[in-house]
Amino acid sequence: MKLISCALILLSCSYAVGQTAPTKSSPAAQGKTAGDAHHMKQNVAADELTPDTVVITIPGVCDAPAAHPKDCKTEITRAQFDALAAALSEGNPEGITKEKRSRLGQQYAEMLVYSKEAEKRGIDKDPSTELLVRFARVQVLTQRLLQAVQQKSQPTPEEIKKYYEEHSTAYQGISVQRIMIPLGHKGEGTKPEDVKTLAEETRKKLVAGEDPAKLQQEVYTKLGFKIEPPETALIVRANSLPPDQQSVTKLKPGEVSQVFSENETLTIYKFEGLKPLPLEGASEDIRGTIEEQKVQDAGKAIRTGHDPVLNVVYFSPHQ
């Protein structure tokens, strides 16, 4: 969820959440409040402020007329602002950062000022404005409903395991030995054609039955790498291979693929056979599949009996 876009929608519908009625206070009390606020700013961490601590004060903005202009103000407490920030950041596991909190506080305060000025000018009574506010309300309610549906659609470990067992053929993996020959990092005096020759020579050795891990190490040594080469033994899903490498799935156990070129890397595979992916390796994919199906089913159930009927003449793209 994007914080700013959500703020523009949600705040436009509920700007009055933090407004307070005009209050009267003596100059001495006002001075004490300001001094205390400054002291807090210097000596108290944000997380240590009490829920009823005022964190935003907007002078000159209030709902009811005040006896004196200085008594008109809007105050927003930490509890009120925290609730707003939590609502806007829902779905983001990291919540709202301190930097975003500061920006949101400034933006929210400015929007309260603008919205109050809009009311003074009667803009809130404009029919088009009222329509937009109602439309924004529908947007927010729809978004909140879909969030609730998605949260309720999270599959349980038992559902994931059951799906895995019922669709085991779809999670069939292939066991391969993969050798990678990078084109972008060459040893001293090594030319691109030399790397391609090295790849072909390595393939021939792989066909002859030489150890893949040993061949991968030789490749890195010849190309001047000072780091450990990648592991050669892999279990991958067939559909995770690039389209031009799908021929690997048609090899027989022990057969070696051609030399593939991809992203500045030459790759060779030795096919070892089919092997089921472990549940751990397939769980995230299954989780997404089940969740998507649950969301679709829930949406269909909500819409059942409420299919809209649009005037074909009015909504025709050719009119």
C-alpha positions in Angstrom: 0.0 0.0 0.0 1.4 3.4 -0.9 1.3 5.7 2.0 0.7 9.0 0.1 -2.0 7.7 -2.2 -3.9 6.1 0.6 -3.6 9.2 2.7 -5.1 11.3 -0.1 -8.1 8.9 -0.2 -8.6 8.2 3.5 -7.8 11.7 4.9 -10.2 13.3 2.4 -13.0 11.3 3.9 -12.2 11.6 7.6 -10.2 14.8 8.1 -12.1 15.7 11.3 -10.9 12.8 13.3 -8.4 15.0 15.2 -10.3 18.2 15.6 -11.2 19.4 19.0 -13.7 22.0 20.2 -12.3 25.4 21.0 -10.7 25.5 24.5 -9.9 28.5 26.7 -6.5 28.7 28.4 -4.6 31.4 30.2 -1.4 32.8 28.6 0.5 31.3 31.5 -0.9 27.9 30.8 -0.1 28.3 27.1 3.4 29.2 27.9 3.8 26.2 30.2 2.5 23.9 27.5 4.9 25.2 24.9 7.8 24.9 27.4 6.8 21.4 28.3 6.5 20.4 24.7 10.0 21.8 24.0 11.4 19.9 27.0 9.8 16.7 25.8 11.2 17.1 22.3 14.7 17.4 23.8 14.5 14.7 26.5 11.8 12.2 25.7 11.9 9.6 23.0 8.8 9.4 20.7 7.9 6.0 21.9 7.8 7.2 25.5 5.1 9.8 24.9 1.8 9.0 26.5 -1.2 8.3 24.3 -2.9 11.6 25.2 0.2 13.7 24.4 -0.6 16.3 21.7 1.7 15.7 18.8 0.1 18.0 16.2 -1.4 21.5 17.0 -2.9 23.6 14.2 -3.8 27.1 15.4 -6.8 28.8 13.8 -8.5 25.6 12.7 -11.5 24.5 14.7 -15.1 23.3 14.1 -17.0 25.7 16.4 -16.5 29.5 16.5 -14.2 30.6 19.3 -14.6 33.6 21.5 -11.0 34.6 20.7 -9.0 33.6 17.6 -6.2 32.4 19.8 -8.6 29.8 21.3 -9.3 28.2 18.0 -7.1 25.2 17.3 -7.0 21.6 16.4 -5.1 19.2 18.5 -4.2 15.6 17.5 -2.9 13.2 20.2 -0.4 10.5 19.8 -3.1 7.9 20.1 -5.1 9.5 17.3 -2.2 9.8 15.0 -0.9 6.3 15.8 -4.3 4.9 14.9 -4.3 6.8 11.6 -0.7 5.7 10.7 -1.6 2.1 11.6 -4.6 2.2 9.3 -2.6 3.6 6.4 0.3 1.2 6.8 -1.9 -1.9 7.2 -0.6 -4.8 5.1 3.0 -3.5 5.4 4.8 -5.8 7.9 7.4 -3.0 8.6 4.7 -0.5 9.4 5.3 3.2 9.1 8.9 4.4 9.4 9.9 7.5 11.4 10.6 9.3 8.1 7.2 8.5 6.7 5.6 9.4 10.1 7.1 12.8 9.9 6.0 13.4 6.3 2.5 12.1 7.1 2.2 14.4 10.1 3.1 17.4 8.0 0.8 16.3 5.1 -2.1 15.5 7.4 -1.8 18.9 9.2 -1.7 20.8 5.8 -4.7 18.8 4.6 -6.7 19.8 7.7 -5.9 23.4 7.0 -6.9 23.1 3.3 -10.1 21.2 4.0 -11.2 23.7 6.6 -10.6 26.5 4.1 -12.5 24.5 1.5 -15.5 24.4 3.9 -15.3 28.2 4.5 -15.6 28.6 0.7 -18.5 26.2 0.5 -16.6 23.8 -1.7 -17.8 20.9 0.5 -21.4 21.7 -0.5 -20.7 21.6 -4.2 -22.6 18.6 -5.7 -19.5 17.3 -7.5 -17.5 17.4 -4.3 -20.2 15.4 -2.5 -20.1 12.8 -5.3 -16.3 12.5 -5.0 -16.4 12.1 -1.2 -19.0 9.3 -1.6 -17.0 7.7 -4.3 -13.8 7.9 -2.1 -15.8 6.2 0.7 -16.8 3.4 -1.6 -13.1 3.0 -2.6 -12.0 2.8 1.0 -14.7 0.3 2.0 -13.9 -1.9 -1.1 -10.2 -1.8 -0.3 -10.8 -2.7 3.3 -13.2 -5.6 2.4 -10.6 -7.0 0.0 -7.9 -6.8 2.6 -10.1 -8.7 5.1 -10.9 -11.3 2.4 -7.2 -11.7 1.6 -6.3 -12.1 5.3 -9.0 -14.7 5.8 -7.7 -16.6 2.7 -4.3 -17.4 4.1 -3.9 -21.2 3.8 -3.1 -23.3 6.8 -0.1 -25.7 6.9 -2.6 -28.6 6.6 -4.2 -27.1 3.4 -0.7 -26.6 1.9 0.3 -30.2 2.6 -3.0 -31.5 1.2 -2.7 -29.5 -2.0 0.9 -30.7 -2.4 -0.1 -34.3 -2.0 -3.1 -33.9 -4.4 -1.0 -32.2 -7.1 2.3 -34.0 -6.6 2.9 -34.4 -10.4 2.8 -30.6 -10.8 5.7 -30.3 -8.4 8.0 -32.8 -10.0 11.5 -31.5 -10.1 14.5 -32.5 -12.2 17.9 -33.3 -10.8 20.8 -31.8 -12.8 24.4 -31.0 -12.6 25.0 -27.4 -13.8 28.2 -25.8 -14.9 28.4 -22.0 -15.3 31.0 -20.2 -17.4 30.8 -16.4 -16.9 31.6 -14.3 -20.0 32.0 -11.0 -18.1 35.1 -12.0 -16.0 38.0 -13.3 -17.9 41.5 -14.3 -16.9 44.5 -12.2 -18.2 44.7 -12.4 -22.0 41.5 -14.4 -22.3 39.3 -13.5 -25.3 35.5 -14.1 -25.7 36.2 -16.8 -28.2 38.5 -18.5 -25.7 35.7 -18.6 -23.2 33.4 -20.3 -25.7 36.1 -22.8 -26.6 36.5 -23.5 -22.8 32.8 -24.1 -22.6 32.8 -26.6 -25.4 35.9 -28.4 -24.0 34.2 -28.5 -20.6 31.0 -30.0 -22.2 33.1 -32.8 -23.8 34.7 -33.6 -20.4 31.2 -33.7 -18.8 30.0 -36.1 -21.6 33.0 -38.2 -20.9 31.9 -38.6 -17.3 34.3 -36.2 -15.5 33.2 -34.9 -12.1 31.0 -31.7 -12.6 32.3 -30.0 -9.4 35.9 -30.5 -10.4 35.1 -29.1 -13.9 33.4 -26.1 -12.4 36.4 -25.4 -10.3 38.7 -25.7 -13.3 36.6 -23.1 -15.2 36.8 -20.6 -12.4 40.5 -21.1 -12.0 41.2 -20.6 -15.8 39.0 -17.5 -15.9 40.9 -15.9 -12.9 38.1 -16.1 -10.3 39.3 -15.8 -6.7 36.0 -16.9 -5.2 34.4 -20.3 -4.6 32.4 -21.5 -7.6 28.7 -22.2 -7.3 27.3 -25.6 -6.4 26.7 -27.8 -9.4 24.1 -30.2 -8.0 20.5 -28.7 -8.3 16.9 -29.8 -8.1 14.8 -27.4 -10.2 11.2 -27.1 -11.4 11.0 -27.7 -15.2 9.0 -24.5 -15.7 11.6 -22.4 -13.9 14.1 -22.9 -16.7 14.2 -20.3 -19.4 12.2 -21.2 -22.6 15.4 -21.8 -24.6 16.5 -24.3 -22.0 13.4 -26.4 -21.8 15.1 -29.0 -23.9 17.0 -30.1 -20.8 13.7 -31.7 -19.5 13.7 -34.0 -22.5 17.2 -35.4 -21.9 17.7 -38.9 -20.7 19.5 -39.6 -17.4 23.3 -39.1 -18.0 22.8 -37.0 -21.1 24.5 -33.5 -21.4 22.8 -30.5 -22.9 24.2 -28.1 -25.4 26.0 -24.9 -24.2 23.3 -22.3 -23.5 24.0 -18.6 -23.5 22.1 -16.4 -21.0 22.9 -13.1 -19.3 26.6 -13.1 -20.0 26.9 -16.7 -18.8 27.4 -19.9 -20.7 25.6 -22.8 -19.0 25.8 -26.6 -19.4 23.5 -29.2 -17.8 23.8 -32.9 -17.2 20.4 -34.5 -16.6 20.2 -36.9 -13.8 16.5 -37.7 -13.6 13.2 -36.7 -12.2 12.9 -36.0 -8.5 10.0 -34.6 -6.5 10.4 -31.2 -5.1 10.3 -31.2 -1.3 7.2 -29.7 0.3 9.5 -26.9 1.7 10.5 -26.0 -1.8 7.0 -25.8 -3.1 5.1 -24.4 -0.1 5.4 -20.7 -1.1 4.1 -21.4 -4.6 1.2 -23.5 -3.2 0.4 -20.8 -0.6 0.0 -18.2 -3.4 -2.1 -20.6 -5.5 -4.5 -21.5 -2.7 -4.8 -17.8 -1.5 -5.6 -16.6 -5.0 -8.3 -19.3 -5.5 -9.8 -18.5 -2.1 -9.9 -14.8 -2.9 -11.6 -15.5 -6.3 -14.1 -17.7 -4.6 -14.9 -15.2 -1.9 -15.3 -12.4 -4.5 -17.6 -14.6 -6.6 -19.7 -15.3 -3.6 -20.0 -11.6 -2.7 -21.0 -10.7 -6.3 -23.5 -13.6 -6.8 -26.9 -12.2 -7.4 -25.6 -8.7 -7.9 -24.3 -8.7 -11.5 -24.6 -5.2 -12.8 -26.7 -4.5 -15.9 -25.1 -1.8 -18.0 -27.0 0.1 -20.7 -25.3 -1.3 -23.9 -26.0 1.8 -25.8 -24.6 4.3 -23.2 -21.6 2.2 -22.4 -20.8 1.1 -25.9 -17.2 2.1 -26.8 -18.4 2.9 -30.3 -21.0 5.5 -29.2 
